[in-house]
């Protein structure tokens, strides 16, 4: 069978460096995030040295959230509310935000955080591959560090396109390929040695973070992912690399 640019066969999917039946990947990913949910945001701070906050701030700034007119966002795979709460803070009274995640443990953390900060967000348990929303209802769709964990990435991108209004914007923050041989070697050594060890100390689950590191390495190049975004219908697909290529923000418009 032929292999796609995402390393997926017709009935197989990548799970880190392993190949697993496509039907099993979601359950395996769910278990990873169930195990780390309580310390997920803390681990993001520790792993990135706080840089993930700047990356998410940049993502939200690209939305140009209006203060004085209606704006509807769906943040997918955003259970802990990290991106959604930034959008809520940037928006106004007519900003409406939905947070969708397949993992109830992550969603519960997001609900508590939103309540503590006094924001009313809609938290929905659901699958990125089959969104439980009508077509053409959102002004923007965001997904941060989630798309590479979706078993059927093409289906998730198609759903993103479907639920956006004409003129709506798709933004995806995801890990990328580090630029430069020396930086790549340093980053690889840190990723494969330090991050699982840190995961063991903070969450008690080094294997979860070993998978997450491997999934970054298996993810498509920025050019290949841009082509995937274009293939489902998005116009003006582009990407911007940040922090020497550690991450990239991908953009597309429904025009």
DRENPA-3360 file (N, C-alpha, C; in nm, 2 decimals, always signed):
BEGIN
1 = XXXXXXXX = +0.08/-0.12/+0.00/+0.00/+0.00/+0.00/+0.09/+0.12/+0.00 ~ +0.04/+0.23/-0.06/+0.12/+0.36/-0.07/+0.11/+0.43/+0.06 ~ +0.21/+0.51/+0.08/+0.23/+0.58/+0.21/+0.21/+0.73/+0.18 ~ +0.14/+0.80/+0.27/+0.12/+0.94/+0.25/+0.23/+1.02/+0.32 ~ +0.23/+1.15/+0.30/+0.34/+1.23/+0.36/+0.33/+1.23/+0.51 ~ +0.22/+1.18/+0.57/+0.21/+1.18/+0.71/+0.25/+1.04/+0.76 ~ +0.30/+0.96/+0.68/+0.34/+0.82/+0.73/+0.22/+0.73/+0.75 ~ +0.10/+0.76/+0.70/-0.02/+0.68/+0.72/-0.04/+0.58/+0.61;
9 = XXXXXXXX = -0.07/+0.46/+0.64/-0.12/+0.36/+0.54/-0.27/+0.37/+0.54 ~ -0.33/+0.29/+0.45/-0.47/+0.29/+0.44/-0.54/+0.24/+0.58 ~ -0.47/+0.15/+0.65/-0.53/+0.10/+0.77/-0.44/+0.12/+0.89 ~ -0.33/+0.20/+0.87/-0.23/+0.22/+0.98/-0.21/+0.37/+1.00 ~ -0.16/+0.40/+1.12/-0.13/+0.54/+1.15/+0.00/+0.54/+1.24 ~ +0.07/+0.65/+1.24/+0.18/+0.67/+1.32/+0.14/+0.69/+1.47 ~ +0.20/+0.63/+1.56/+0.19/+0.66/+1.70/+0.33/+0.67/+1.75 ~ +0.38/+0.80/+1.74/+0.52/+0.82/+1.76/+0.60/+0.75/+1.65;
17 = XXXXXXXX = +0.70/+0.67/+1.68/+0.78/+0.60/+1.58/+0.72/+0.47/+1.55 ~ +0.61/+0.43/+1.62/+0.55/+0.30/+1.60/+0.44/+0.32/+1.49 ~ +0.40/+0.21/+1.43/+0.28/+0.20/+1.34/+0.18/+0.12/+1.41 ~ +0.06/+0.17/+1.42/-0.05/+0.10/+1.49/-0.18/+0.11/+1.40 ~ -0.27/+0.01/+1.42/-0.39/+0.02/+1.34/-0.46/+0.16/+1.35 ~ -0.51/+0.21/+1.25/-0.57/+0.34/+1.25/-0.68/+0.35/+1.35 ~ -0.76/+0.25/+1.37/-0.87/+0.25/+1.46/-0.83/+0.25/+1.61 ~ -0.70/+0.22/+1.63/-0.65/+0.21/+1.77/-0.58/+0.34/+1.81;
25 = XXXXXXXX = -0.54/+0.43/+1.72/-0.46/+0.55/+1.75/-0.53/+0.64/+1.85 ~ -0.66/+0.67/+1.82/-0.73/+0.76/+1.91/-0.73/+0.72/+2.05 ~ -0.76/+0.59/+2.08/-0.76/+0.54/+2.21/-0.62/+0.56/+2.28 ~ -0.52/+0.53/+2.20/-0.38/+0.55/+2.26/-0.35/+0.69/+2.29 ~ -0.39/+0.78/+2.20/-0.37/+0.92/+2.23/-0.45/+0.97/+2.35 ~ -0.58/+0.92/+2.36/-0.66/+0.96/+2.47/-0.60/+0.92/+2.60 ~ -0.53/+0.80/+2.61/-0.47/+0.75/+2.73/-0.35/+0.84/+2.77 ~ -0.28/+0.88/+2.66/-0.16/+0.97/+2.69/-0.21/+1.10/+2.76;
33 = XXXXXXXX = -0.31/+1.16/+2.71/-0.36/+1.29/+2.76/-0.44/+1.27/+2.90 ~ -0.50/+1.16/+2.91/-0.56/+1.12/+3.04/-0.45/+1.12/+3.15 ~ -0.33/+1.06/+3.12/-0.23/+1.04/+3.21/-0.16/+1.18/+3.25 ~ -0.16/+1.27/+3.16/-0.08/+1.40/+3.18/-0.17/+1.52/+3.20 ~ -0.30/+1.51/+3.20/-0.39/+1.62/+3.19/-0.36/+1.72/+3.31 ~ -0.35/+1.66/+3.43/-0.34/+1.75/+3.55/-0.21/+1.83/+3.55 ~ -0.11/+1.79/+3.48/+0.02/+1.87/+3.48/+0.05/+1.91/+3.33 ~ -0.04/+1.91/+3.24/-0.02/+1.94/+3.10/+0.04/+2.08/+3.08;
41 = XXXXXXXX = -0.03/+2.18/+3.14/+0.02/+2.32/+3.12/+0.15/+2.35/+3.19 ~ +0.17/+2.29/+3.31/+0.29/+2.30/+3.38/+0.41/+2.24/+3.29 ~ +0.38/+2.12/+3.24/+0.49/+2.06/+3.15/+0.52/+2.15/+3.03 ~ +0.42/+2.21/+2.97/+0.44/+2.30/+2.86/+0.53/+2.42/+2.90 ~ +0.51/+2.47/+3.02/+0.60/+2.58/+3.07/+0.74/+2.53/+3.09 ~ +0.76/+2.41/+3.15/+0.89/+2.36/+3.18/+0.96/+2.32/+3.05 ~ +0.89/+2.25/+2.96/+0.96/+2.20/+2.84/+1.00/+2.31/+2.74 ~ +0.92/+2.42/+2.74/+0.95/+2.53/+2.64/+1.02/+2.65/+2.71;
49 = XXXXXXXX = +1.04/+2.64/+2.84/+1.10/+2.75/+2.91/+1.00/+2.87/+2.90 ~ +0.87/+2.84/+2.89/+0.77/+2.95/+2.88/+0.75/+3.00/+2.75 ~ +0.82/+2.96/+2.65/+0.80/+3.01/+2.51/+0.67/+2.98/+2.45 ~ +0.60/+2.87/+2.50/+0.47/+2.84/+2.44/+0.37/+2.95/+2.47 ~ +0.39/+3.03/+2.57/+0.30/+3.14/+2.60/+0.32/+3.25/+2.49 ~ +0.44/+3.27/+2.45/+0.46/+3.37/+2.34/+0.41/+3.32/+2.21 ~ +0.42/+3.19/+2.18/+0.37/+3.13/+2.06/+0.22/+3.15/+2.05 ~ +0.16/+3.12/+2.17/+0.01/+3.13/+2.17/-0.04/+3.27/+2.16;
57 = XXXXXXXX = +0.04/+3.36/+2.22/+0.00/+3.50/+2.21/+0.01/+3.55/+2.07 ~ +0.11/+3.50/+2.00/+0.12/+3.53/+1.85/+0.01/+3.48/+1.77 ~ -0.03/+3.35/+1.80/-0.15/+3.29/+1.73/-0.27/+3.38/+1.75 ~ -0.30/+3.42/+1.88/-0.42/+3.49/+1.91/-0.41/+3.63/+1.84 ~ -0.29/+3.69/+1.84/-0.28/+3.83/+1.78/-0.31/+3.82/+1.63 ~ -0.29/+3.71/+1.56/-0.32/+3.69/+1.42/-0.47/+3.69/+1.39 ~ -0.55/+3.66/+1.50/-0.69/+3.65/+1.48/-0.76/+3.79/+1.46 ~ -0.69/+3.89/+1.52/-0.74/+4.03/+1.52/-0.89/+4.03/+1.58;
65 = XXXXXXXX = -0.90/+3.98/+1.70/-1.03/+3.96/+1.76/-1.10/+4.10/+1.78 ~ -1.22/+4.12/+1.72/-1.28/+4.25/+1.74/-1.34/+4.27/+1.88 ~ -1.34/+4.39/+1.93/-1.40/+4.42/+2.06/-1.55/+4.46/+2.05 ~ -1.59/+4.51/+1.93/-1.72/+4.58/+1.93/-1.82/+4.51/+1.83 ~ -1.79/+4.39/+1.78/-1.88/+4.32/+1.69/-1.87/+4.17/+1.72 ~ -1.97/+4.10/+1.67/-1.98/+3.95/+1.70/-1.86/+3.88/+1.64 ~ -1.81/+3.79/+1.71/-1.69/+3.70/+1.66/-1.71/+3.57/+1.73 ~ -1.71/+3.46/+1.65/-1.73/+3.33/+1.70/-1.61/+3.24/+1.66;
73 = XXXXXXXX = -1.55/+3.18/+1.76/-1.43/+3.10/+1.75/-1.46/+2.96/+1.80 ~ -1.40/+2.86/+1.73/-1.39/+2.73/+1.78/-1.25/+2.69/+1.80 ~ -1.21/+2.66/+1.92/-1.07/+2.62/+1.95/-1.07/+2.46/+1.97 ~ -1.01/+2.39/+1.88/-1.01/+2.25/+1.88/-0.89/+2.19/+1.94 ~ -0.91/+2.08/+2.02/-0.80/+2.02/+2.09/-0.75/+2.12/+2.19 ~ -0.83/+2.20/+2.24/-0.79/+2.31/+2.34/-0.84/+2.29/+2.48 ~ -0.86/+2.17/+2.52/-0.93/+2.14/+2.64/-0.90/+2.22/+2.77 ~ -0.77/+2.25/+2.79/-0.73/+2.33/+2.91/-0.76/+2.48/+2.90;
81 = XXXXXXXX = -0.81/+2.52/+2.78/-0.85/+2.66/+2.76/-0.74/+2.76/+2.74 ~ -0.62/+2.71/+2.72/-0.50/+2.81/+2.72/-0.52/+2.91/+2.61 ~ -0.56/+2.86/+2.49/-0.58/+2.96/+2.38/-0.71/+3.03/+2.39 ~ -0.81/+2.96/+2.42/-0.95/+3.02/+2.43/-0.95/+3.13/+2.53 ~ -0.89/+3.12/+2.65/-0.89/+3.22/+2.75/-0.82/+3.35/+2.70 ~ -0.71/+3.33/+2.62/-0.64/+3.44/+2.56/-0.74/+3.52/+2.46 ~ -0.81/+3.44/+2.38/-0.91/+3.50/+2.29/-1.02/+3.58/+2.37 ~ -1.07/+3.52/+2.47/-1.17/+3.58/+2.55/-1.12/+3.71/+2.61;
89 = XXXXXXXX = -1.00/+3.71/+2.66/-0.94/+3.84/+2.71/-0.93/+3.94/+2.60 ~ -0.90/+3.90/+2.48/-0.88/+4.00/+2.37/-1.01/+4.05/+2.31 ~ -1.11/+3.97/+2.33/-1.24/+4.01/+2.27/-1.33/+4.09/+2.35 ~ -1.45/+4.11/+2.31/-1.55/+4.19/+2.38/-1.67/+4.11/+2.42 ~ -1.78/+4.18/+2.45/-1.90/+4.11/+2.50/-1.97/+4.02/+2.39 ~ -1.94/+4.05/+2.26/-2.00/+3.97/+2.16/-1.90/+3.86/+2.10 ~ -1.80/+3.83/+2.18/-1.71/+3.73/+2.14/-1.76/+3.60/+2.20 ~ -1.78/+3.50/+2.11/-1.84/+3.37/+2.16/-1.73/+3.26/+2.12;
97 = XXXXXXXX = -1.70/+3.18/+2.22/-1.59/+3.09/+2.21/-1.63/+2.95/+2.25 ~ -1.61/+2.85/+2.16/-1.63/+2.71/+2.19/-1.49/+2.64/+2.20 ~ -1.48/+2.56/+2.30/-1.36/+2.48/+2.32/-1.40/+2.33/+2.30 ~ -1.34/+2.27/+2.20/-1.37/+2.12/+2.17/-1.25/+2.04/+2.20 ~ -1.27/+1.93/+2.27/-1.16/+1.84/+2.29/-1.22/+1.70/+2.31 ~ -1.15/+1.60/+2.27/-1.20/+1.46/+2.28/-1.18/+1.40/+2.42 ~ -1.09/+1.47/+2.50/-1.05/+1.42/+2.63/-1.13/+1.49/+2.74 ~ -1.21/+1.42/+2.81/-1.29/+1.49/+2.92/-1.20/+1.54/+3.03;
105 = XXXXXXXX = -1.09/+1.48/+3.06/-1.00/+1.52/+3.16/-0.94/+1.66/+3.13 ~ -0.90/+1.68/+3.01/-0.85/+1.81/+2.97/-0.96/+1.92/+2.98 ~ -1.08/+1.88/+2.93/-1.20/+1.98/+2.93/-1.23/+2.02/+3.08 ~ -1.22/+1.93/+3.17/-1.26/+1.96/+3.31/-1.16/+2.07/+3.36 ~ -1.03/+2.05/+3.33/-0.93/+2.15/+3.37/-0.97/+2.29/+3.31 ~ -1.01/+2.29/+3.18/-1.04/+2.41/+3.11/-1.17/+2.48/+3.18 ~ -1.27/+2.40/+3.21/-1.39/+2.45/+3.27/-1.35/+2.52/+3.41 ~ -1.27/+2.46/+3.49/-1.23/+2.52/+3.61/-1.15/+2.65/+3.60;
113 = XXXXXXXX = -1.06/+2.65/+3.50/-0.98/+2.77/+3.47/-1.07/+2.88/+3.43 ~ -1.16/+2.85/+3.34/-1.25/+2.96/+3.29/-1.34/+3.02/+3.40 ~ -1.39/+2.93/+3.49/-1.47/+2.97/+3.60/-1.39/+3.06/+3.69 ~ -1.27/+3.02/+3.72/-1.18/+3.10/+3.81/-1.15/+3.24/+3.76 ~ -1.14/+3.25/+3.62/-1.11/+3.38/+3.56/-1.24/+3.46/+3.52 ~ -1.35/+3.40/+3.54/-1.48/+3.47/+3.52/-1.52/+3.48/+3.37 ~ -1.47/+3.38/+3.29/-1.51/+3.38/+3.15/-1.61/+3.27/+3.13 ~ -1.71/+3.30/+3.04/-1.81/+3.20/+3.00/-1.78/+3.14/+2.87;
121 = XXXXXXXX = -1.72/+3.03/+2.87/-1.69/+2.96/+2.74/-1.77/+2.83/+2.73 ~ -1.79/+2.78/+2.61/-1.86/+2.66/+2.59/-1.76/+2.55/+2.57 ~ -1.76/+2.45/+2.66/-1.67/+2.33/+2.65/-1.75/+2.21/+2.60 ~ -1.70/+2.16/+2.49/-1.77/+2.05/+2.42/-1.68/+1.93/+2.40 ~ -1.72/+1.81/+2.45/-1.65/+1.69/+2.42/-1.68/+1.64/+2.28 ~ -1.58/+1.63/+2.19/-1.61/+1.59/+2.06/-1.48/+1.56/+1.98 ~ -1.50/+1.51/+1.86/-1.39/+1.46/+1.78/-1.36/+1.56/+1.67 ~ -1.24/+1.60/+1.65/-1.20/+1.69/+1.54/-1.23/+1.64/+1.40;
129 = XXXXXXXX = -1.24/+1.51/+1.39/-1.27/+1.45/+1.26/-1.42/+1.46/+1.22 ~ -1.50/+1.49/+1.32/-1.65/+1.50/+1.30/-1.71/+1.60/+1.40 ~ -1.70/+1.73/+1.36/-1.74/+1.83/+1.46/-1.89/+1.84/+1.47 ~ -1.94/+1.85/+1.60/-2.08/+1.85/+1.62/-2.14/+1.99/+1.61 ~ -2.11/+2.06/+1.49/-2.16/+2.19/+1.47/-2.21/+2.20/+1.32 ~ -2.31/+2.29/+1.30/-2.35/+2.31/+1.16/-2.24/+2.37/+1.08 ~ -2.26/+2.37/+0.95/-2.16/+2.43/+0.86/-2.17/+2.58/+0.86 ~ -2.06/+2.65/+0.84/-2.05/+2.79/+0.82/-2.09/+2.88/+0.94;
137 = XXXXXXXX = -2.05/+2.84/+1.07/-2.10/+2.91/+1.18/-1.99/+2.99/+1.26 ~ -1.86/+2.96/+1.23/-1.75/+3.02/+1.30/-1.67/+3.12/+1.21 ~ -1.62/+3.22/+1.28/-1.54/+3.32/+1.21/-1.39/+3.27/+1.21 ~ -1.36/+3.19/+1.31/-1.22/+3.14/+1.31/-1.22/+3.00/+1.38 ~ -1.12/+2.93/+1.34/-1.09/+2.79/+1.39/-0.94/+2.79/+1.43 ~ -0.91/+2.76/+1.55/-0.78/+2.74/+1.60/-0.75/+2.60/+1.65 ~ -0.63/+2.56/+1.64/-0.58/+2.43/+1.70/-0.44/+2.45/+1.73 ~ -0.40/+2.43/+1.85/-0.26/+2.44/+1.90/-0.21/+2.31/+1.95;
145 = XXXXXXXX = -0.10/+2.26/+1.89/-0.04/+2.14/+1.93/-0.13/+2.02/+1.94 ~ -0.23/+2.02/+1.85/-0.33/+1.91/+1.85/-0.34/+1.83/+1.72 ~ -0.31/+1.90/+1.61/-0.34/+1.84/+1.48/-0.26/+1.71/+1.45 ~ -0.14/+1.71/+1.51/-0.05/+1.59/+1.48/-0.10/+1.46/+1.56 ~ -0.19/+1.48/+1.66/-0.24/+1.37/+1.73/-0.37/+1.32/+1.68 ~ -0.42/+1.38/+1.57/-0.55/+1.34/+1.51/-0.52/+1.22/+1.42 ~ -0.59/+1.11/+1.43/-0.56/+1.00/+1.34/-0.59/+1.03/+1.19 ~ -0.70/+1.10/+1.16/-0.73/+1.13/+1.02/-0.72/+1.28/+1.00;
153 = XXXXXXXX = -0.60/+1.32/+0.97/-0.57/+1.47/+0.96/-0.65/+1.53/+0.85 ~ -0.66/+1.47/+0.74/-0.73/+1.52/+0.63/-0.88/+1.55/+0.66 ~ -0.94/+1.45/+0.74/-1.08/+1.47/+0.78/-1.09/+1.59/+0.87 ~ -1.00/+1.61/+0.96/-1.00/+1.72/+1.06/-0.99/+1.85/+0.98 ~ -0.90/+1.86/+0.88/-0.89/+1.98/+0.81/-1.02/+2.01/+0.73 ~ -1.08/+1.90/+0.67/-1.20/+1.92/+0.60/-1.32/+1.97/+0.69 ~ -1.32/+1.93/+0.81/-1.42/+1.97/+0.91/-1.39/+2.12/+0.95 ~ -1.27/+2.15/+0.96/-1.23/+2.29/+0.99/-1.29/+2.38/+0.88;
161 = XXXXXXXX = -1.27/+2.34/+0.75/-1.32/+2.42/+0.64/-1.47/+2.43/+0.64 ~ -1.54/+2.32/+0.67/-1.68/+2.31/+0.67/-1.75/+2.41/+0.77 ~ -1.69/+2.41/+0.89/-1.76/+2.49/+1.00/-1.73/+2.64/+0.99 ~ -1.64/+2.68/+0.91/-1.60/+2.82/+0.90/-1.70/+2.89/+0.80 ~ -1.73/+3.02/+0.84/-1.81/+3.10/+0.75/-1.72/+3.15/+0.63 ~ -1.78/+3.20/+0.52/-1.71/+3.26/+0.41/-1.63/+3.38/+0.47 ~ -1.50/+3.38/+0.44/-1.41/+3.48/+0.50/-1.35/+3.44/+0.63 ~ -1.38/+3.32/+0.68/-1.33/+3.27/+0.81/-1.18/+3.22/+0.79;
169 = XXXXXXXX = -1.11/+3.22/+0.91/-0.97/+3.19/+0.91/-0.94/+3.07/+0.99 ~ -0.85/+2.98/+0.93/-0.80/+2.87/+1.00/-0.65/+2.90/+1.05 ~ -0.63/+2.87/+1.17/-0.49/+2.89/+1.23/-0.45/+2.77/+1.31 ~ -0.33/+2.72/+1.28/-0.28/+2.60/+1.35/-0.14/+2.63/+1.40 ~ -0.12/+2.61/+1.53/+0.01/+2.62/+1.59/+0.06/+2.48/+1.61 ~ +0.17/+2.45/+1.55/+0.22/+2.31/+1.56/+0.38/+2.31/+1.56 ~ +0.43/+2.21/+1.62/+0.58/+2.19/+1.61/+0.63/+2.17/+1.47 ~ +0.75/+2.21/+1.44/+0.80/+2.22/+1.31/+0.94/+2.16/+1.30;
177 = XXXXXXXX = +1.01/+2.19/+1.20/+1.15/+2.14/+1.18/+1.25/+2.25/+1.21 ~ +1.34/+2.22/+1.31/+1.44/+2.32/+1.35/+1.53/+2.35/+1.24 ~ +1.57/+2.48/+1.22/+1.65/+2.52/+1.12/+1.80/+2.52/+1.16 ~ +1.89/+2.46/+1.08/+2.03/+2.45/+1.11/+2.07/+2.32/+1.18 ~ +2.18/+2.27/+1.13/+2.23/+2.14/+1.18/+2.26/+2.14/+1.33 ~ +2.33/+2.24/+1.37/+2.37/+2.25/+1.51/+2.25/+2.26/+1.61 ~ +2.16/+2.35/+1.57/+2.04/+2.37/+1.65/+1.96/+2.24/+1.65 ~ +1.95/+2.17/+1.54/+1.87/+2.05/+1.53/+1.93/+1.94/+1.62;
185 = XXXXXXXX = +2.06/+1.93/+1.62/+2.12/+1.83/+1.71/+2.10/+1.86/+1.86 ~ +2.11/+1.99/+1.89/+2.09/+2.03/+2.03/+1.94/+2.00/+2.07 ~ +1.85/+2.04/+1.98/+1.71/+2.02/+2.01/+1.67/+1.87/+2.02 ~ +1.73/+1.79/+1.93/+1.71/+1.65/+1.94/+1.75/+1.59/+2.07 ~ +1.87/+1.62/+2.11/+1.93/+1.57/+2.23/+1.84/+1.61/+2.35 ~ +1.80/+1.74/+2.35/+1.71/+1.78/+2.46/+1.57/+1.71/+2.46 ~ +1.52/+1.70/+2.34/+1.38/+1.64/+2.32/+1.38/+1.49/+2.37 ~ +1.48/+1.41/+2.32/+1.47/+1.27/+2.34/+1.53/+1.23/+2.48;
193 = XXXXXXXX = +1.61/+1.31/+2.54/+1.67/+1.28/+2.67/+1.60/+1.35/+2.78 ~ +1.60/+1.48/+2.77/+1.55/+1.56/+2.89/+1.40/+1.56/+2.90 ~ +1.32/+1.57/+2.79/+1.18/+1.58/+2.81/+1.11/+1.45/+2.87 ~ +1.15/+1.33/+2.82/+1.09/+1.21/+2.89/+1.13/+1.21/+3.04 ~ +1.25/+1.24/+3.07/+1.30/+1.24/+3.21/+1.22/+1.35/+3.29 ~ +1.19/+1.46/+3.23/+1.11/+1.57/+3.30/+0.97/+1.52/+3.32 ~ +0.92/+1.45/+3.21/+0.78/+1.39/+3.22/+0.77/+1.29/+3.34 ~ +0.88/+1.21/+3.36/+0.88/+1.12/+3.47/+0.86/+1.19/+3.60;
201 = XXXXXXXX = +0.94/+1.29/+3.62/+0.94/+1.36/+3.75/+0.81/+1.44/+3.77 ~ +0.76/+1.51/+3.67/+0.64/+1.59/+3.69/+0.51/+1.52/+3.68 ~ +0.50/+1.42/+3.59/+0.37/+1.35/+3.57/+0.38/+1.21/+3.61 ~ +0.50/+1.15/+3.62/+0.51/+1.01/+3.65/+0.49/+0.92/+3.53 ~ +0.49/+0.98/+3.41/+0.47/+0.91/+3.29/+0.57/+0.95/+3.18 ~ +0.69/+0.90/+3.18/+0.79/+0.94/+3.07/+0.75/+0.89/+2.94 ~ +0.67/+0.78/+2.93/+0.63/+0.72/+2.80/+0.54/+0.82/+2.72 ~ +0.45/+0.89/+2.80/+0.36/+0.99/+2.73/+0.45/+1.09/+2.66;
209 = XXXXXXXX = +0.55/+1.14/+2.72/+0.63/+1.25/+2.66/+0.73/+1.19/+2.56 ~ +0.76/+1.07/+2.57/+0.84/+1.00/+2.47/+0.76/+1.00/+2.34 ~ +0.63/+0.96/+2.35/+0.54/+0.96/+2.24/+0.53/+1.10/+2.18 ~ +0.51/+1.20/+2.26/+0.49/+1.34/+2.21/+0.61/+1.39/+2.14 ~ +0.73/+1.35/+2.18/+0.85/+1.39/+2.12/+0.86/+1.32/+1.98 ~ +0.83/+1.19/+1.98/+0.84/+1.12/+1.86/+0.73/+1.16/+1.76 ~ +0.62/+1.20/+1.80/+0.51/+1.25/+1.71/+0.55/+1.38/+1.64 ~ +0.63/+1.46/+1.71/+0.68/+1.58/+1.65/+0.77/+1.55/+1.53;
217 = XXXXXXXX = +0.86/+1.45/+1.55/+0.95/+1.41/+1.45/+0.88/+1.35/+1.33 ~ +0.77/+1.28/+1.35/+0.70/+1.21/+1.25/+0.60/+1.31/+1.17 ~ +0.58/+1.42/+1.22/+0.48/+1.51/+1.16/+0.54/+1.57/+1.03 ~ +0.45/+1.61/+0.94/+0.49/+1.65/+0.81/+0.57/+1.78/+0.81 ~ +0.64/+1.80/+0.70/+0.71/+1.93/+0.68/+0.61/+2.04/+0.67 ~ +0.66/+2.16/+0.69/+0.56/+2.28/+0.68/+0.51/+2.29/+0.54 ~ +0.59/+2.26/+0.44/+0.54/+2.26/+0.30/+0.44/+2.16/+0.28 ~ +0.46/+2.04/+0.32/+0.36/+1.93/+0.30/+0.23/+1.96/+0.37;
225 = XXXXXXXX = +0.24/+2.01/+0.49/+0.12/+2.04/+0.57/+0.04/+2.16/+0.50 ~ +0.12/+2.26/+0.45/+0.05/+2.37/+0.38/-0.03/+2.31/+0.26 ~ +0.03/+2.21/+0.19/-0.04/+2.15/+0.08/-0.16/+2.08/+0.12 ~ -0.16/+2.02/+0.24/-0.28/+1.95/+0.29/-0.39/+2.06/+0.32 ~ -0.35/+2.17/+0.37/-0.45/+2.28/+0.40/-0.51/+2.33/+0.27 ~ -0.43/+2.34/+0.17/-0.48/+2.39/+0.04/-0.57/+2.28/-0.02 ~ -0.54/+2.16/+0.00/-0.61/+2.05/-0.07/-0.76/+2.04/-0.02 ~ -0.79/+2.08/+0.10/-0.93/+2.08/+0.14/-1.01/+2.20/+0.10;
233 = XXXXXXXX = -0.94/+2.30/+0.04/-1.01/+2.41/-0.01/-0.97/+2.55/+0.04 ~ -0.88/+2.55/+0.14/-0.84/+2.68/+0.20/-0.76/+2.76/+0.10 ~ -0.78/+2.89/+0.09/-0.70/+2.98/+0.00/-0.59/+3.05/+0.08 ~ -0.50/+3.10/+0.01/-0.38/+3.18/+0.07/-0.32/+3.10/+0.19 ~ -0.30/+2.97/+0.17/-0.24/+2.89/+0.27/-0.09/+2.93/+0.29 ~ -0.05/+2.95/+0.41/+0.09/+2.99/+0.44/+0.13/+2.94/+0.58 ~ +0.26/+2.96/+0.60/+0.31/+2.93/+0.74/+0.42/+3.03/+0.78 ~ +0.43/+3.05/+0.91/+0.54/+3.13/+0.96/+0.61/+3.05/+1.07;
241 = XXXXXXXX = +0.74/+3.04/+1.06/+0.82/+2.97/+1.16/+0.86/+3.06/+1.27 ~ +0.86/+3.01/+1.39/+0.90/+3.09/+1.51/+1.01/+3.01/+1.58 ~ +1.09/+3.09/+1.65/+1.19/+3.03/+1.74/+1.28/+2.94/+1.67 ~ +1.33/+2.98/+1.55/+1.43/+2.90/+1.48/+1.37/+2.77/+1.42 ~ +1.24/+2.78/+1.40/+1.17/+2.66/+1.34/+1.12/+2.56/+1.44 ~ +1.13/+2.58/+1.57/+1.08/+2.49/+1.67/+0.93/+2.47/+1.64 ~ +0.86/+2.58/+1.62/+0.71/+2.57/+1.59/+0.68/+2.65/+1.46 ~ +0.56/+2.63/+1.41/+0.52/+2.71/+1.30/+0.37/+2.74/+1.32;
249 = XXXXXXX = +0.32/+2.86/+1.27/+0.18/+2.89/+1.26/+0.14/+2.88/+1.12 ~ +0.04/+2.79/+1.09/-0.02/+2.77/+0.96/-0.15/+2.85/+0.95 ~ -0.17/+2.90/+0.83/-0.29/+2.99/+0.81/-0.36/+2.95/+0.68 ~ -0.49/+2.96/+0.68/-0.57/+2.95/+0.56/-0.70/+3.02/+0.57 ~ -0.75/+3.06/+0.46/-0.88/+3.14/+0.46/-0.99/+3.06/+0.38 ~ -1.11/+3.07/+0.42/-1.22/+3.02/+0.35/-1.28/+3.13/+0.26 ~ -1.24/+3.13/+0.14/-1.28/+3.24/+0.05/-1.36/+3.19/-0.07;
% end
